[in-house]
Structure formats: C-alpha cells, structure tokens
Amino acid sequence: MVRNLEATGVGLVPDHAVVVDAPDARAVEPLAAARRGAYEPVRALLAATRAEADWTLRHEVVTALAETAVADAAPVGAWLDGSPEDPDALAVDAFRRIEEAWAVRTAARAKDVSEEQYRAFRTLLDDALPVIEAAVAASPGDPVPWSAALPHCIGAQAPRDVFEECLGQALACAPHHLPTHVHAVQYLADKWHGSHEEMFGYAAGVAADAPEGSPLRALEVVALTEVEPRERKRGIPGPDGVEAIIATAQAYSASRPPEDHAARLIRNHLVWVLNGRERWAESLDVYRSIGRYATTYPWSYAGEPLEAFRHFRDGARAGLAASVPRNGTVPAPGVPLPESVRTEAAHEIAYVPGAPQRVSQELLLSGATVRLAPAGRWTLMEPAPSQETPGKRGRRATVLRLDGLAAVAETAFDSAGMTTLVARREGADACVLSVVAKGRTAARHRWAGPGSTPSQEAARQDADLLVAAAGQGDAREIARMLRDPGDPSELLIRTLTALGLPPLPAGFGERAEVLADARGATVHRARSLWQGMKDFMSDETDPNPPLQLDGR
C-alpha cells in the first residue's frame, strides 16, 4: 500500500504549488499593482479588453478585482467616486456585490443555510441589482455585466422570462462566452430553477454549436457536477450517456497542453466527475494535466476550494493505491510533471542550527540521504541523491525527493527544537524561503516577480518568524524585501544577508549538490528504520563518520 501510494504521486505538483483561479499572464502585474493600491495599470488593461472585445480576459480581471474588493471595498469605492459612470468600475462593483452576497449564503445546500443567512443574502442581492443595471447600461455590447446578472437570477429566484432575457442579452454580445454558459447550466439545474432534462439539453446544444477547440465542446461535464454521481432521476443521462460526456471531456483535455489556461475549468470539473465515480487512475491523469491551476468551481461545493482540491487529490491517490493488488503495479501516469516542478528539489539549502555531528544524530530516523557542511553556528544541508545506495530508495527517501528539505526538517528536528530555514530555487523564475519549527512549516515566502506580492500583514508575520529563526535582523526591512516584486534570486540573497545567515554556496540554483566541494562536507546516508533506531540508541557520539569525497 505504501509503495503504491508513492507511485500515485508521480507527476503531481506539490500541495504548496497549487493556486486557485490564477490570472492570465497579461493580468498578473496589473492585479498585483491593484492589490497594492495602484489601480492605473488594471484600469488600462480593462479598457483594452473592452476595445479588443477580449471578454474572457475581461471577465477574469473583473472577477479577480471583485474578490479582492469583498475584503476591502474602499479602492473600488474611490474609483467610482471619481468616475461614477466608468463601465469598468461599475462591472467590478456589480461582481463585488454578487460575490459578497454569495459569500454570506455559501455554496451549501439550501437545507444547510440558516434563515439569518438567507435574509442577509436577499438584502445584498437587492442592493446589487441597481449596480448591475448601471454596469449593463454603461457598456453596451459587453457580456460581462450580464454575466453578473445571471448568478443574481439564481439567488433572487428570478422568473424564467427574466433569466432568459439576461441570458439572451449576454449571448447576443458573445455567443461562446464560457462563464455565461456555466451560469446558465447552474440556473437550469434541478436543485435551482430547472430540471435535469433542461440542464443537460442546454449543455448538449451549446456543445454541439461550439467552435472547434472551444472548451464549450465539453460543457456537459459541467452539468454532471450538478448531480450526484449515483443519482438516477429522469433527465440524467444513463451510463452510456455519462460515459460519452466523460470521454468528450477527456478528449478535449488531451488535446490541450498541461496547465493550459483555457482548459482549466473543464479539467477541474472533469476530475470532480471522475472522483465521484472512483475512476482513480483517470482522475490522477487529469490532476497531472491541471498541474498547479485549480478553479473555485466545482471545489467550493465541498468547502474552501484550495483545501478541497488537495483533499480530493489525496483521496484519489489513496483510492488508486488501495485498488492495486499487493504485488501489482500502479498504472504509469499519462502526463509528465512540468519541468519547472521536476527540478525544484535539486536546488535547496537548509540552515540548521548546530554542528554537523548533532544534525546527523537528529537525522537518524529521517530516512534521508543529505550532505552537511559546517558554516559557523549553522550547518548547511542539501539533498544528496548521488550518494544514495542503488536500489535502496524507500518511502522516507521519497518524501525528501518530492517534498524537499522542509519535510525532512519537520520530521527530524521537531523534538530537538532546532528551528530551520530552507532556501529553495524553483525553476528560473521563483525562490522560496521557509521557516520550519515545532514539526511544521511556520512560514513560507515565495518570490515570483510581479503578481506574487503578499499583503503587508502577511509579509510582516513572515518577517517576524524569519528574524526569530535567524536570531537577528530588522523585521521591517525583511518585510519590505518580502513585498519587493524584483528579481527573486537577488531578493533571496539580500534577505539571507539581512538575516546574518551564511551566503549560499556558489552554483546554487544552477546545479545540484553544490556542497560537494565545501570544506568539511560530510554525507549522512539514509538508514532503514530499524538500523536508524539502533544507531539512535547507541552510545556512539558520531554515528555518521565523515565521507571523503573526490580524494580529499
């Protein structure tokens, strides 16, 4: 079971890399600037989306701004105060109000929503209606404000003629606008205001009329997420029909490259459907294609989207592992892990307080093969796969290979109280600095250029933890560097220097095992759990004598 569980993880990005509703590359910098209070770049982008009729990008940017504004409406309010008829500001405010209303109601079933929640929900929807009407009037030919009207119709229990009018107006602007059709599928669901027959009929008609290569070709799989996997009511396709819907979505997914932006929504709905039918191997292949890009729906049906995505992915792995006979083999993954993720674990250095001999003692039960090098009051530690015994890679070594030095530190240094910092280079465009304390990763900051800037509060919290772990440094200065959108490698180096930590070894981020040439470097070899326990209980003071490398 353990061996099979390891194999199911091949090709999946680590949990920490998963993000929800990541914006298009063109929107990353403007949205990051808006989160810092600078709205000019995003206003220019939204104006361009109207001029170019790029409704997909427009919808993404408007909804991303609206989500941010739910937590702090002041910037959008100031924008509207200065330009009360601005079509972009009105669209953002319309979606903000819809988001706010649905956040109160939640995506729970009606029986699980309190009367108090319902009252607040209806009040907020009433307040949203004039803003939606103003947004529609301010931008003729724009389907995005009409897309705000559709979830309003769902929540407000709008009559069918009102819904059809809003849908018709949206489709007149953009007949193949994916968010519009997704909202229509939801309205027509049996649990809302339609029937299974209506919903699947609508989705099938849209799919048939969609252009070649459009995600709408697979819209029926979105309809499948609106019914229970084993539900057998009139209007729900039978087994052959469900199989055809899944096959169409799988074919669409296979036609798009891994982590493709246009395919995200369909792939997330497809994997939800496969999970519900316990088709674990197929599900994990789709997870590999999704990569790090989760979407809010359908995962919000199960709770917080990111947590739900990870939970169901873990469940798919466990389900597949359990279904393989004891001496069987887990099916090989059909989608490779992106190169940016495959190479992450090769470029890590951990700063562990204490001498190498003490560090090696604490590593006895970790199952990891690492190289250690003294650096003042610190020991530098890196993965050393070249020193692993061939054929002896076990489950705990796999933890090091897939989850990195932070996972090793969480296990090895917990009882010893050795707070560890881990510097990590992810591909060419991102760097990470983590603090591992008391058996968990207490802080993890990731520099990835514009678009990755944390809030001031989050940066200050991470800065405080970094300073406490290093034993020196100015938290305010560190927080400024954590929020700097500049070059990730340069910022990692500057932060380590400000914390008074030893410099990274030459070649870090460019080649693996950079400590091989360090003075006094030794290799701690992985042991079996039994041998590690025996060595740990031994009276020997140095269970891991220095290994001479390259004739030194």
C-alpha positions in Angstrom: 0.0 0.0 0.0 2.8 2.4 1.0 4.8 1.6 -2.2 1.7 2.1 -4.3 0.8 5.4 -2.6 4.3 6.7 -3.5 3.8 5.8 -7.1 0.5 7.6 -7.4 2.2 10.9 -6.6 4.5 10.8 -9.7 3.8 13.7 -11.9 1.7 15.7 -9.4 2.8 19.2 -8.3 3.3 19.5 -4.5 0.4 20.9 -2.4 2.1 24.2 -1.8 2.4 24.9 -5.6 -1.4 24.7 -6.2 -3.2 28.1 -6.7 -6.9 28.8 -7.3 -8.1 31.0 -10.2 -4.6 32.1 -11.2 -5.0 35.1 -13.7 -3.9 35.1 -17.3 -0.2 36.2 -17.7 -1.3 39.6 -19.0 -3.2 40.3 -15.8 -0.6 39.3 -13.3 1.2 42.6 -12.9 -1.8 44.9 -13.1 -3.7 42.8 -10.5 -0.6 42.8 -8.2 -0.4 46.6 -8.5 -4.1 46.9 -7.7 -3.6 44.9 -4.5 -1.0 47.4 -3.5 -3.5 50.2 -4.2 -2.2 51.3 -7.6 -5.2 50.9 -10.0 -3.9 52.6 -13.1 -2.4 49.5 -14.7 -5.5 47.4 -14.2 -7.8 50.3 -15.4 -5.7 50.5 -18.6 -6.0 46.7 -19.0 -9.8 46.7 -18.6 -10.2 49.5 -21.1 -8.1 47.5 -23.5 -10.3 44.4 -23.0 -13.3 46.4 -24.0 -11.6 47.9 -27.0 -10.4 44.4 -28.2 -13.6 42.6 -27.2 -11.4 40.2 -25.1 -14.3 39.1 -22.9 -12.6 36.1 -21.4 -9.7 38.2 -20.1 -12.1 40.9 -19.1 -14.2 38.5 -17.0 -11.2 37.1 -15.3 -9.8 40.6 -14.3 -13.2 41.9 -13.2 -14.0 38.9 -11.0 -10.4 38.9 -9.5 -10.8 42.6 -8.6 -14.3 41.9 -7.2 -13.0 39.1 -5.0 -10.3 41.4 -3.6 -12.9 44.2 -3.1 -15.1 41.9 -0.9 -12.4 42.2 1.8 -11.8 45.9 1.2 -14.3 47.9 -0.9 -12.6 51.3 -0.4 -10.4 51.3 -3.5 -13.3 50.4 -5.8 -15.5 53.0 -3.9 -12.9 55.7 -4.5 -12.7 54.7 -8.2 -16.5 55.1 -8.5 -16.4 58.4 -6.6 -14.0 59.8 -9.1 -15.7 58.2 -12.2 -19.3 57.2 -11.3 -20.1 56.1 -14.8 -16.9 54.2 -15.6 -18.1 50.9 -17.1 -15.1 49.0 -15.7 -15.6 50.3 -12.1 -19.3 49.5 -12.3 -18.7 46.0 -13.6 -16.2 45.4 -10.7 -18.7 46.7 -8.2 -21.5 44.6 -9.6 -19.5 41.4 -9.2 -18.2 42.5 -5.8 -21.8 42.8 -4.6 -22.7 39.4 -6.1 -19.6 37.8 -4.5 -20.4 39.4 -1.2 -24.0 38.1 -1.3 -22.9 34.5 -2.2 -20.2 34.6 0.4 -22.9 35.1 3.0 -25.2 32.4 1.7 -22.2 30.0 0.8 -22.4 27.2 -1.7 -24.1 24.8 0.8 -27.3 23.0 0.0 -30.5 25.0 0.9 -31.2 22.8 4.0 -27.8 23.8 5.4 -28.3 27.6 5.1 -29.8 29.4 8.1 -32.7 31.8 7.9 -30.4 34.6 9.0 -28.1 33.9 6.2 -31.0 33.9 3.7 -32.2 37.3 4.9 -28.7 38.8 4.6 -28.3 37.1 1.2 -31.5 38.5 -0.2 -30.8 42.0 1.2 -27.4 42.1 -0.5 -28.9 40.8 -3.8 -31.4 43.6 -3.7 -28.6 46.1 -3.2 -26.7 44.7 -6.1 -29.5 45.0 -8.7 -29.2 48.7 -9.5 -25.4 48.4 -9.7 -25.8 45.6 -12.3 -28.3 47.6 -14.3 -25.9 50.6 -14.3 -23.0 48.4 -15.4 -25.1 46.9 -18.2 -26.1 50.4 -19.4 -22.6 51.8 -19.2 -21.1 49.1 -21.5 -23.4 48.1 -24.4 -22.2 45.0 -26.2 -20.3 43.8 -23.2 -21.3 40.3 -21.9 -19.5 40.6 -18.6 -22.1 42.7 -16.7 -24.8 40.4 -18.0 -22.8 37.5 -16.5 -23.2 39.2 -13.1 -26.9 39.3 -13.7 -27.1 35.5 -14.1 -25.9 34.5 -10.6 -28.2 37.3 -9.4 -31.1 35.5 -11.2 -30.1 32.2 -9.5 -30.0 33.7 -6.0 -33.0 36.0 -6.3 -35.2 33.2 -7.8 -35.8 35.3 -10.8 -38.7 34.2 -13.0 -37.8 32.2 -16.1 -38.6 35.1 -18.5 -36.1 37.4 -16.6 -33.4 34.8 -16.7 -34.0 34.1 -20.4 -33.8 37.9 -21.1 -30.5 38.2 -19.3 -29.1 35.1 -20.9 -30.2 36.3 -24.4 -28.6 39.7 -23.9 -25.3 38.1 -22.8 -25.2 35.7 -25.7 -26.1 38.5 -28.2 -22.8 40.1 -27.0 -20.7 36.9 -27.1 -22.4 33.7 -28.1 -19.4 31.5 -26.9 -18.6 33.2 -23.6 -17.8 30.3 -21.2 -18.8 32.0 -17.9 -22.2 32.9 -19.3 -23.0 29.3 -20.3 -21.7 27.9 -17.0 -24.1 30.2 -15.1 -26.9 29.1 -17.4 -26.2 25.5 -16.6 -26.3 26.2 -12.9 -29.7 28.1 -13.2 -31.2 25.3 -15.1 -30.1 22.6 -12.6 -32.8 20.7 -10.8 -31.6 22.0 -7.5 -32.1 25.6 -8.6 -34.8 26.6 -11.1 -34.9 24.0 -13.8 -34.7 20.2 -14.3 -32.0 17.6 -15.2 -33.5 17.3 -18.6 -33.4 21.0 -19.3 -29.9 21.4 -17.9 -28.4 18.5 -19.9 -30.3 19.5 -23.0 -29.0 23.1 -22.8 -25.4 21.9 -22.3 -25.6 19.4 -25.2 -27.0 22.1 -27.5 -24.2 24.6 -26.6 -21.5 21.9 -27.0 -22.8 21.0 -30.5 -22.8 24.6 -31.7 -19.4 25.4 -30.2 -16.4 26.1 -32.4 -13.7 23.5 -32.8 -11.2 23.6 -29.9 -13.5 25.6 -27.6 -13.9 24.4 -24.0 -17.7 24.7 -24.6 -17.4 21.4 -26.6 -17.1 19.7 -23.2 -19.7 21.8 -21.3 -21.8 18.7 -20.5 -19.2 17.7 -17.9 -20.0 20.9 -16.0 -23.6 19.7 -16.0 -22.5 16.4 -14.5 -21.0 18.2 -11.5 -24.5 19.5 -10.7 -25.9 16.0 -10.0 -24.9 13.3 -7.5 -22.7 10.5 -9.1 -25.2 7.8 -8.4 -28.4 9.8 -8.8 -30.8 8.1 -11.2 -33.6 10.5 -12.0 -35.4 11.4 -15.2 -33.3 13.6 -17.4 -30.0 12.4 -16.2 -28.0 10.6 -18.9 -27.8 6.8 -18.5 -24.4 5.0 -18.1 -23.7 5.2 -21.8 -24.5 8.9 -21.9 -22.4 9.7 -18.9 -19.5 7.7 -20.5 -19.8 9.7 -23.7 -19.7 13.0 -21.7 -16.6 12.0 -19.8 -14.9 10.7 -23.0 -15.6 14.1 -24.7 -14.1 16.0 -21.8 -11.1 13.7 -21.7 -10.5 14.1 -25.4 -10.7 17.9 -25.0 -8.3 17.8 -22.1 -5.9 15.5 -24.0 -5.9 18.0 -26.9 -4.6 20.8 -24.7 -1.1 21.1 -23.2 -0.5 20.5 -19.5 -1.5 23.5 -17.3 -3.3 25.1 -20.3 -5.2 28.2 -19.3 -8.2 27.7 -21.5 -8.7 24.1 -20.3 -8.6 24.8 -16.5 -12.3 24.9 -15.8 -13.2 21.8 -17.9 -10.3 19.8 -16.3 -11.3 20.7 -12.8 -14.9 19.7 -13.4 -13.8 16.5 -15.2 -11.6 15.4 -12.3 -14.6 16.1 -9.9 -16.7 13.8 -12.0 -14.1 11.1 -12.2 -13.5 11.2 -8.5 -17.2 10.8 -7.8 -17.2 7.6 -9.9 -14.0 6.3 -8.2 -12.1 6.2 -11.5 -8.8 7.0 -9.7 -6.2 6.4 -12.4 -8.1 8.5 -14.9 -8.6 11.2 -12.2 -4.9 11.4 -11.4 -4.0 11.8 -15.1 -6.3 14.8 -15.2 -4.8 16.2 -12.0 -1.4 16.0 -13.7 -2.8 18.0 -16.6 -4.3 20.6 -14.2 -0.9 21.0 -12.6 -1.0 23.8 -10.2 -4.1 25.5 -11.5 -7.3 24.8 -9.5 -10.5 26.7 -10.0 -13.1 27.9 -7.5 -15.8 25.7 -9.0 -16.5 22.9 -8.5 -14.3 22.7 -5.4 -16.3 25.3 -3.4 -19.1 22.8 -3.4 -17.0 20.8 -0.9 -15.7 23.7 1.2 -12.7 26.0 0.8 -11.6 25.4 -2.8 -7.8 25.0 -2.3 -8.3 22.7 0.7 -10.9 20.7 -1.2 -8.8 20.3 -4.3 -5.9 19.0 -2.2 -8.1 16.7 -0.1 -9.8 15.1 -3.1 -6.5 14.7 -4.9 -5.1 12.9 -1.8 -8.3 10.8 -1.8 -7.7 9.8 -5.5 -4.2 8.8 -4.7 -5.3 6.7 -1.7 -8.1 5.2 -3.7 -5.8 4.1 -6.6 -3.2 2.8 -4.2 -5.8 0.7 -2.3 -7.2 -0.7 -5.5 -3.9 -2.2 -6.7 -3.2 -5.8 -5.6 -0.3 -6.3 -3.2 2.1 -7.3 -5.9 0.5 -5.2 -8.6 1.8 -2.1 -10.3 0.3 1.4 -10.3 -0.6 2.5 -13.9 2.1 4.8 -15.3 1.0 8.4 -15.5 -0.1 9.7 -18.8 1.0 13.3 -18.3 4.6 14.3 -17.3 5.3 16.7 -14.4 6.2 20.2 -15.8 9.9 20.8 -15.9 9.6 23.7 -13.6 8.4 21.4 -10.9 10.5 18.4 -11.7 13.7 20.3 -11.0 12.7 22.1 -7.8 14.1 19.6 -5.2 17.6 19.7 -6.8 18.1 23.3 -5.6 17.6 23.6 -1.9 19.8 24.5 1.1 18.7 24.3 4.7 20.2 26.3 7.5 20.2 24.1 10.6 21.4 25.4 14.0 24.2 23.4 15.5 27.2 21.3 14.4 27.0 18.7 11.6 27.6 15.9 14.2 24.5 17.0 16.1 22.4 17.4 13.0 23.4 14.0 11.7 22.3 12.5 15.0 18.9 14.0 14.7 18.6 12.8 11.1 19.0 9.1 12.0 15.3 8.3 11.8 14.5 10.6 8.8 15.3 8.1 6.0 17.0 10.9 4.0 20.5 11.0 2.4 21.8 14.5 2.7 25.1 16.3 2.6 26.1 18.5 5.6 28.7 21.3 5.7 29.7 23.5 8.7 29.1 27.2 8.4 29.8 29.0 11.7 26.9 28.3 14.2 24.9 26.7 11.3 25.1 23.5 9.4 24.2 23.8 5.7 22.2 20.8 4.4 21.3 19.7 0.9 19.8 16.6 -0.8 22.5 14.2 -1.9 20.8 11.8 -4.3 24.1 10.8 -5.9 25.1 9.2 -2.6 22.0 7.1 -2.2 22.6 3.3 -2.3 21.3 2.0 -5.6 18.0 0.1 -5.2 17.5 1.2 -1.6 15.3 4.3 -2.1 12.5 3.9 0.3 9.3 5.7 1.3 11.0 8.2 3.5 13.6 9.0 0.9 10.7 9.6 -1.5 9.5 12.3 0.9 12.8 14.1 0.5 12.7 13.8 -3.3 9.1 15.0 -3.7 8.5 17.4 -0.7 12.0 18.7 -0.1 14.1 19.6 2.9 11.3 21.3 4.7 9.6 17.9 5.1 12.8 16.4 6.4 13.2 19.2 8.9 9.6 18.9 10.1 10.3 15.2 11.0 13.9 15.2 12.1 14.3 18.3 14.2 10.9 18.6 15.9 11.9 17.0 19.3 15.3 18.7 19.3 13.7 22.2 18.9 16.1 23.1 16.0 14.3 25.8 14.1 15.5 25.5 10.5 15.4 27.9 7.5 15.2 26.4 4.0 16.2 28.4 0.9 14.8 27.0 -2.4 15.1 27.8 -6.1 12.1 26.8 -8.2 13.0 26.8 -11.9 14.3 30.0 -13.3 11.6 32.4 -12.0 10.9 31.8 -8.3 12.7 31.5 -5.0 11.3 30.4 -1.6 12.5 31.0 2.0 10.8 28.9 4.7 10.9 28.5 8.5 10.4 25.1 9.9 9.7 25.0 13.7 8.0 22.6 16.1 7.3 20.0 13.4 5.7 22.2 10.9 6.5 24.9 8.2 5.6 28.0 10.2 6.4 30.5 7.4 6.9 30.1 3.6 7.5 33.1 1.5 7.8 32.8 -2.3 9.2 35.4 -4.6 8.0 35.0 -8.2 8.2 38.5 -9.6 5.2 40.8 -10.1 2.0 39.2 -9.1 3.3 37.4 -6.1 3.4 40.2 -3.6 1.9 39.3 -0.2 -0.2 41.7 1.9 1.6 43.9 4.4 0.3 41.9 7.3 1.4 38.5 5.8 4.8 39.9 5.0 5.3 41.3 8.5 4.2 37.9 10.0 6.7 36.0 7.9 9.4 38.6 8.6 8.9 38.2 12.3 9.3 34.5 12.1 12.4 34.7 9.9 14.1 37.1 12.3 13.2 34.9 15.2 14.6 31.8 13.4 17.8 33.6 12.4 18.3 35.3 15.7 19.0 38.7 14.2 17.7 41.1 11.5 15.3 44.1 11.2 11.7 42.7 10.7 10.6 45.9 8.9 13.5 45.7 6.4 12.8 42.0 5.9 9.1 42.7 5.3 10.0 45.3 2.6 12.1 42.7 0.8 9.3 40.1 1.0 7.0 42.6 -0.7 9.5 43.6 -3.3 8.4 42.4 -6.8 12.0 42.4 -8.1 14.4 39.6 -9.2 13.6 36.5 -6.9 17.3 35.3 -6.8 18.6 38.7 -5.8 15.9 39.2 -3.2 16.6 35.8 -1.6 20.3 36.6 -1.4 19.6 40.1 0.1 17.2 38.6 2.7 19.7 35.9 3.8 22.3 38.6 4.2 20.0 40.9 6.2 19.3 37.9 8.5 23.0 37.4 9.1 23.0 33.9 7.5 25.9 32.4 5.7 25.9 33.0 1.9 24.5 30.4 -0.5 27.2 28.2 -2.0 28.5 29.0 -5.4 26.4 27.4 -8.1 23.2 27.3 -6.1 20.2 27.2 -8.4 22.4 26.2 -11.3 23.5 22.7 -10.4 22.6 20.1 -7.9 24.8 19.1 -4.8 26.7 22.4 -4.6 28.0 21.5 -1.1 30.1 18.6 -2.6 33.1 20.9 -2.8 32.5 22.6 0.6 35.2 22.3 3.2 34.4 19.8 5.9 31.4 18.4 4.0 30.1 15.0 5.1 27.3 12.8 3.8 24.5 11.5 6.1 23.3 8.3 4.5 19.7 7.0 4.8 19.2 4.1 7.1 16.5 1.6 7.4 14.1 2.5 10.2 15.4 -0.5 12.3 19.1 0.5 11.8 18.3 4.1 12.5 16.6 3.2 15.7 19.6 1.1 16.8 22.1 3.9 15.9 20.0 6.5 17.7 20.0 4.4 20.9 23.8 3.7 20.5 26.4 5.3 22.8 28.4 6.2 19.7 28.9 10.0 19.6 29.4 10.1 15.8 27.1 7.7 14.1 27.9 9.1 10.7 31.7 9.4 10.2 32.8 11.9 7.6 32.8 10.7 4.0 35.9 11.7 1.9 34.9 13.0 -1.5 36.9 13.4 -4.6 40.1 12.1 -2.9 40.0 14.8 -0.2 
